[in-house]
Amino acid sequence: MNPIRRIVSSCEELTTELGAPVNTPVCRGAVALAVRNPWARRGIVPDLQPEVEELAPLLAREIADRLTAMLGGAESIAAFGKAALVGLDGEAEHGDALIHTPYFGNVLRELLDGTSIIAFSEERAAAGTTVTVPVWHKTDAATRSHYAAAQIRVPDGPRPDELLITAAAATGPRPNARIGDRRTDPVVTLQTLEDLEGTR
């Protein structure tokens, strides 16, 4: 039986900011899968591993295939993130079990040609809740220009006994990103701030 009940995909193209063209036009895409929660209404299940091994790689492949098709291939993707929204008959650990294990994360990372840890969010909520998926650079998480987020919503999901498993990706940085990078930041401590204040 296919555990995926509904698939929702979204794609936005960022071409202008405050009415002016952006330096680098960027596409952001997200894919959300409404899937049956294998642990819903079973109480506290001590071992989640068997279902994770079976379900997580399937979901990662489905999402990666759709993201790469939407955004022009893995080579076009510069940033990625993931999220889980747990229906009200589940527990937060159910979403975490699927997106925070190598059976999902490693598969998604490999299919999208990434190497960095994948940015993430998770929560438990009712159907129709908008999911905000943070993203950052897929090979260098310290690249601040790619810190961003995508949003996606499934109107009837997750149902109480479902999970909404989501990933997002972007082909480039935020529009007109210009807040510097961690490699070029000055050293800032409480002491340097106090010293700076003393010179004003």
Secondary structure, 3 states (H helix, E strand, C coil): CCCEEEEEEEEEEEEEECCEEEEEEEEEEEEEEEEECCCCCCCCCCCCHHHHHHHHHHHHHHHHHHHHHHHCCHHHCCEEEEEEEECCCCCHHHHHHHHCCHHHHHHHHHHCCCCCCCEEEEEECCCCCCEEEEEEECCCCCCHHHCEEEEECCCCCCCCCEEEEEEEEECCCCCCCCCCCCCCCCCCCHHHHHHHHHCC
